[in-house]
Amino acid sequence: MSASITDQTVQDVMSVEDMVEKVGRQARACAAVLASADTSVKNHALLAMADAIDASSELLMAANAQDLAAAKNNGISDALFDRLELNPSRIASMSKGLRDVAAQADPVGSMSASERQPSGLEIARMRVPLGVIGVIYESRPNVTADAAALCLKSGNAVILRGGSEAFHSNAAIGRCIAAGLNSAELPEHAVQLIATTDRAAVGAMLKLEDYIDVIIPRGGKGLVSRVSQDAKVPVIKHLDGICHVYIDGGADKDKAMAIAFNSKTYRYGICGSMETLLVAESQAQIVLPELCSQFTKHGVELRGCAHTQALVPSVNPATDDDWVTEYLGPILSIKVVADVKEAMQHIAQYGSGHTDAIVTNDIERSKLFVQQVDSSSVMVNAATCFADGAQYGLGAEIGISTNKMHVRGPVGALGLTTEKYVVMGQGTIRT
């Protein structure tokens, strides 16, 4: 196992807290090197990582099979099992993500247009890395590759702490990452994977304010809440994906049905999956009976308001808890609303600020929805499952932030940088 991956056996000679602190020191030492690394060198590393993943496909599948077998024995949920699973297509997507990030413009060092002040000073802003990023995540092994790619491209050192359920998968991907760093002659500790299942490692990372500049949790509500509550360093949060699709009055029936069906059934376990369908009262009779039939045939359990049940008696009654639940599975809540204003009120009350969509032919109502729905992604006539960094042209994402500061929505390489002012004078003094 490469030195860039902290071996479980380290715990034989030091505590978890000491181990994590050592990782932090190593990351901080690498941060300055990465901040000034040439774009061509970073891209070389990314492409070498992609080559290593392509060449290791069978090894990655074998490692993942170990994790999947353990997950089955532990009774993991279907949604988490789906997130955990690697297959040839997903491995190819990891490799493609690395290559896509390599092909993107390097945000580090880019300058805004300078502005001349009355004092004679020229003021501009330069993009710079955040420094050291800690990523704590569950289930999805692809996050290991995505996070490494985006942090490297943006000139940041990164400490990765994946979930115990993906232990073998993450370690195998970590070896590919280490091979890429070595190929480009970048520091081996630029990307470090803490390969221990001891939960104390998470707590230790949250206290590492001398070495970690920002923590990004990616997982269930429990993980994100714990990180947000206990972290001593800033947190970029990804909260629940309680996503809505609102079918507006007069919307095209076929378009509305296709968008709603795709938003829910594309993949149940993604945070961009629709959890609540809102339908204008004038459209309910037109759309709901046929759409509910499609969902039922697909194995989706439907829970609806009284109006929905009156139109489709097979729908189960919805409770208040349904409106605030991220199912991540084949369950959908449905509510009939008077109009776009009531739809927006429902989203404001029950939504999570992740992704919400309107299906409409009315330009003014679409503008109103876009202006007033306060979510990180607001979509018009498009499925919510498009809420994804790769679909937004970011190559990959390190998560979807529901923060309002300092970055919101899918977080790519640009979102992992900040700005500093560059002030140019000519012997200029203040009088």
SULMODA-V265891 format. One line per field, one symbol per residue. phi: phi as a letter, one per 40 degrees, with the letter a starting at -180 (. if undefined). psi: psi as a letter, one per 20 degrees, with the letter a starting at -180 (. if undefined). Layout:
phi->???
psi->???
This chain:
phi->.cccbccdcdccbaccccccccdcccccccdccccbccdccccdcccccccccdcbdcccccccccccccccccgccccccccccbbdccccccccdcccccccccccgcbcccbccdcgcbbabbcbcchbbbbbabgccccdccccccccdcgbcbbbbccccbdccccccdccccccccccfcdcccbbbccbccccccdcccccccbbcabbcbiccccccccccbccbdbccbcdbccbbbccdgccdcccccccccdccdacccccccbbbbbcdcbdccbcdcccccccccgccbbbcccccccbdcccccbdcccbbccfacbbcbbcbcaccccccccccbcbgcabbbbabbcccccccccbccbcbbbbfacccccadcccgcgabcibcbcbbcabgdbbccccbbbbcbbbbbgcbcb
psi->pqiipoqhihihiqrgghghhgggghghhhghghhjpqghgghggghhggghggijghhgggghhgghghgghjkqqhghgghhpqrhghghhgghgghghhiqqphpiqqrpqpprhiiqoprpppqqheppppprqfohhhgggggghgghjkqqqppnrqhikghghgghhhhghhgghhjkqphjhoponmqioihhghghhjliihphqpopobrhgghggghhipirqpoqoaqmnqqppoqpjqpggggggggghhgigphjqijpphppppqhiighhggggghgggghjjpppprrhgghhhnhipqpqrhhhijpogkalppqppprgahghghggghhirjjepqqpoqjogghhggghhhomrhppqolqqhiinpghhjjigrqiropjripiqqapoaghijraqqpoopamkpqp.
